[in-house]
Amino acid sequence: MRWNSTGYRITGKADLNAEDFFVEVEAPEVAERWRPGSFVILLLHEKGERIPLSVQKVRDGRLSLLVKRLGKSSWQLYREYGVGSEVAHLAGPLGKPIELKEYGNVVVVSDLVCGHAENYAISSALREINGNYVISIQSFKDRSEVYPEEFLTKDVCHEFWLTTLNGSAGIKGHFLDVVAKLLEERDIDIIFGGGELASLWRLAELTKPYGIPTIVTVRQIMVDGTGMCGSCRVLVDGKIKFACVDGPMFDAHKVSFEDALRRLTRFEREEKLALERYLRGGAP
């Protein structure tokens, strides 16, 4: 991990849908060390909050990040920081990357912006390893939410499934429906997943009877991202782990999703107030 006080330049930016957007940041030292499964923390300015972000890919010393306009800082990044501007800090890589090896038949699933970034990164890396057959599944609410093709995983896997809940693009349903079908019809060796915690909980329940290893990103609220604050606590096999240093990916069959979901709501009121104040033209 390295901090750079001189700032990091934004070299690309684009809308993905009405809520999600892509931003590319030049950070050669971070890009060189990043591996799929790791994440980065971005700080817009010296008084800003630390934003943990998933990396879609790295190219020529630049990191492609996929972001949802959700809280105050993500909105500020979207509205105020264009191509050519600089963010104050970018730290990483953080967390533990996945093991890049031959697994066999691999399924990678996602239904949320962070998960879609990880899906792309993991599918791309594992496809390059002989002996792997990578099936990637991306789920969206409807056609209007589907990303532009260059941000989908169709070109970085062996087999691609696109689903929408209303069937307006791809097939109707969710990645859980496709996984259920695959489990009945094929031999699957491992599953990686990212996105909504509720979906990942259902994924764990779906795959556990089959005994298929299922590794998922357990997204939790972080403060420092280095294991010092304890905010991103996750119960794994009854033991306390921290998403920022022990994860963010864990064995889904050992995670207490009930506890993880409860902890995600701790600062909802404060987050809402911060966003409302910013949108009214308040604090930077």
C-alpha positions in Angstrom: 0.0 0.0 0.0 1.2 3.5 -0.8 -0.1 7.0 -0.4 0.8 9.8 -2.8 0.2 13.4 -1.5 0.6 14.9 -4.9 -2.7 13.6 -6.2 -3.9 11.1 -8.7 -5.2 12.2 -12.1 -8.6 11.1 -13.5 -8.0 9.9 -17.1 -11.4 8.5 -18.0 -15.1 8.8 -16.9 -18.4 7.6 -18.3 -22.0 6.8 -17.3 -22.9 3.2 -17.1 -26.6 3.7 -16.3 -28.7 6.2 -14.4 -26.9 5.5 -11.1 -23.5 3.8 -11.8 -20.5 5.3 -13.5 -17.0 4.4 -14.5 -13.9 6.4 -13.5 -10.3 5.7 -14.5 -7.5 6.9 -12.2 -3.8 7.0 -13.0 -1.9 5.3 -10.2 1.0 3.2 -11.5 2.3 2.1 -8.2 -1.1 0.8 -7.1 -1.9 -0.8 -10.5 1.4 -2.7 -10.5 0.6 -4.5 -7.3 -3.2 -4.9 -7.6 -4.6 -8.5 -8.1 -8.2 -9.6 -8.5 -10.0 -9.7 -5.2 -8.2 -6.7 -3.8 -9.7 -3.2 -3.6 -8.5 0.4 -3.2 -9.5 3.3 -1.1 -10.0 6.7 -2.7 -9.9 10.1 -0.9 -11.2 13.0 -2.9 -9.6 15.8 -0.9 -7.8 16.2 2.4 -11.0 16.5 4.4 -12.9 13.8 2.5 -13.9 10.4 3.6 -12.2 7.2 2.5 -14.2 5.4 -0.1 -13.5 1.7 -0.7 -13.9 0.8 -4.4 -13.7 -2.4 -6.4 -11.3 -2.5 -9.4 -12.6 -3.7 -12.8 -9.2 -3.9 -14.5 -5.8 -2.2 -14.7 -4.2 -0.9 -17.9 -1.0 1.0 -18.5 -0.8 2.1 -14.9 -4.4 3.1 -14.7 -7.2 1.6 -12.6 -10.8 1.3 -13.8 -13.2 1.7 -11.0 -17.0 1.2 -11.1 -19.0 3.4 -8.7 -22.6 3.9 -7.7 -23.9 7.4 -6.9 -25.1 6.5 -3.4 -23.5 8.6 -0.7 -22.2 12.2 -0.5 -18.6 11.3 -1.6 -19.6 9.3 -4.6 -22.0 12.1 -5.7 -19.2 14.6 -5.3 -16.8 12.4 -7.4 -19.5 12.2 -10.1 -20.4 15.9 -10.1 -17.1 17.7 -9.4 -14.2 15.5 -10.6 -13.9 15.3 -14.4 -11.2 14.0 -16.7 -7.9 15.8 -16.0 -8.8 16.7 -12.4 -7.0 15.0 -9.5 -8.1 13.2 -6.3 -6.0 13.7 -3.2 -5.1 10.1 -2.4 -5.6 6.5 -3.7 -4.4 3.7 -1.4 -3.9 0.1 -2.3 -4.0 -2.6 -3.1 -5.9 -3.6 0.1 -7.4 -6.9 1.3 -6.5 -10.4 0.1 -6.5 -11.2 -3.5 -8.0 -14.5 -4.7 -5.7 -17.4 -5.5 -5.1 -17.5 -9.3 -4.8 -21.1 -10.2 -6.6 -23.9 -12.1 -10.0 -24.6 -10.5 -11.8 -26.3 -13.4 -15.4 -25.2 -14.0 -15.7 -21.7 -12.4 -18.9 -19.6 -12.1 -18.6 -15.9 -11.3 -21.8 -14.0 -10.5 -22.8 -10.4 -9.7 -25.8 -8.1 -9.4 -24.4 -4.8 -8.0 -21.8 -2.3 -9.2 -19.0 -3.5 -7.0 -19.8 -7.1 -7.9 -19.7 -6.3 -11.6 -16.3 -4.9 -11.3 -15.0 -7.9 -9.4 -16.8 -10.3 -11.8 -14.9 -8.7 -14.7 -11.5 -8.9 -12.9 -11.9 -12.4 -11.7 -13.3 -13.8 -14.9 -10.6 -12.2 -16.9 -7.8 -13.5 -14.8 -9.1 -17.0 -14.4 -9.8 -17.4 -18.1 -6.1 -17.0 -18.8 -5.2 -20.0 -16.7 -5.2 -23.4 -18.6 -7.7 -25.8 -17.2 -10.3 -23.3 -16.2 -13.7 -22.9 -17.9 -15.2 -19.6 -16.8 -19.0 -19.0 -16.7 -19.9 -15.4 -15.9 -23.4 -14.3 -15.0 -24.4 -10.6 -14.6 -27.8 -9.6 -13.3 -29.6 -6.2 -13.7 -33.1 -5.0 -12.8 -34.0 -4.2 -16.4 -32.6 -3.2 -19.8 -32.1 0.4 -18.7 -29.6 -0.7 -16.1 -27.5 -3.0 -18.3 -24.0 -1.6 -18.8 -22.5 -0.8 -22.2 -21.0 -3.9 -23.8 -17.4 -2.9 -23.1 -18.1 -3.0 -19.3 -19.8 -6.4 -19.4 -17.9 -9.7 -19.0 -18.9 -11.3 -22.2 -15.4 -10.9 -23.8 -13.4 -12.1 -20.7 -15.1 -15.4 -20.0 -15.8 -18.6 -21.9 -19.6 -18.5 -21.3 -21.7 -15.4 -20.6 -25.2 -15.1 -19.2 -27.0 -11.8 -18.9 -30.2 -11.7 -16.8 -32.8 -9.0 -16.0 -35.5 -9.4 -13.5 -38.2 -8.4 -16.0 -36.7 -10.2 -19.0 -36.2 -6.9 -21.0 -32.6 -7.9 -21.8 -30.9 -11.3 -21.7 -33.0 -14.0 -20.0 -35.6 -13.3 -17.3 -34.5 -13.8 -13.7 -31.5 -13.5 -11.5 -28.1 -15.1 -11.4 -29.5 -17.3 -8.7 -31.9 -18.9 -11.2 -29.0 -19.6 -13.6 -26.8 -21.0 -10.9 -29.7 -23.3 -9.8 -29.9 -24.6 -13.4 -26.2 -25.1 -13.7 -26.0 -27.0 -10.5 -28.5 -29.4 -11.8 -27.0 -29.9 -15.2 -23.2 -29.5 -14.8 -20.2 -30.2 -12.6 -19.2 -26.9 -11.0 -15.9 -26.7 -9.1 -16.1 -23.3 -7.5 -18.3 -20.1 -7.4 -17.2 -16.5 -6.8 -19.8 -13.9 -6.1 -20.2 -10.2 -5.4 -23.1 -7.7 -5.1 -26.1 -7.5 -2.8 -25.5 -9.3 0.5 -29.0 -10.7 0.5 -28.4 -12.3 -2.9 -25.1 -13.7 -1.7 -26.8 -15.2 1.4 -29.2 -17.0 -0.9 -26.3 -18.1 -3.1 -24.6 -19.7 0.0 -27.8 -21.5 0.9 -28.2 -22.7 -2.7 -24.7 -24.1 -3.1 -24.1 -25.5 0.4 -26.0 -28.8 -0.1 -23.8 -29.5 -3.2 -20.6 -28.9 -1.2 -19.3 -26.5 -3.8 -16.8 -23.9 -2.5 -18.5 -20.5 -2.7 -16.4 -17.4 -2.2 -18.2 -14.0 -1.9 -17.4 -10.4 -1.2 -18.8 -9.3 2.1 -19.1 -5.6 1.7 -19.1 -3.7 5.1 -18.7 -0.1 6.2 -15.0 0.8 6.4 -13.3 3.8 8.0 -9.5 3.4 7.7 -9.4 0.2 5.6 -6.3 -1.1 7.5 -7.9 -3.2 10.3 -7.5 -0.5 13.0 -11.0 0.7 13.4 -12.9 -2.6 13.5 -15.9 -1.1 11.6 -15.9 -3.8 8.9 -16.3 -6.7 11.3 -17.6 -9.9 9.8 -18.4 -13.1 11.7 -16.9 -16.0 9.8 -17.3 -19.5 11.3 -18.1 -17.8 14.6 -14.9 -15.8 14.7 -14.4 -12.0 14.2 -12.7 -11.1 10.9 -12.3 -7.8 9.2 -13.3 -7.3 5.6 -10.5 -4.8 4.9 -7.6 -7.1 5.9 -9.0 -10.7 6.2 -11.3 -10.2 3.1 -13.1 -8.8 1.5 -13.9 -12.3 0.1 -14.8 -15.1 2.4 -16.2 -18.6 2.4 -19.9 -17.9 2.0 -20.9 -21.1 3.9 -19.1 -19.8 7.0 -20.3 -16.1 7.0 -23.0 -14.8 9.3 -25.0 -12.9 6.8 -27.6 -11.9 9.3 -25.0 -10.1 11.3 -23.4 -8.6 8.2 -26.7 -7.2 6.9 -27.5 -5.7 10.3 -24.2 -3.9 10.5 -24.7 -2.3 7.1 -27.5 -0.2 8.5 -25.6 1.4 11.4 -25.0 4.8 9.8 -28.0 5.1 7.4 -29.3 8.3 9.1 -25.9 10.0 9.1 -25.2 9.0 5.5 -28.6 10.4 4.4 -28.1 13.7 6.2 -24.6 14.1 4.7 -25.9 13.5 1.2 -28.8 15.9 1.7 -26.5 18.6 3.0 -24.1 18.2 0.1 -26.9 18.3 -2.5 -28.2 21.5 -0.9 -24.7 23.1 -1.4 -23.4 22.4 2.1 -20.1 20.9 3.3 -17.4 20.0 0.8 
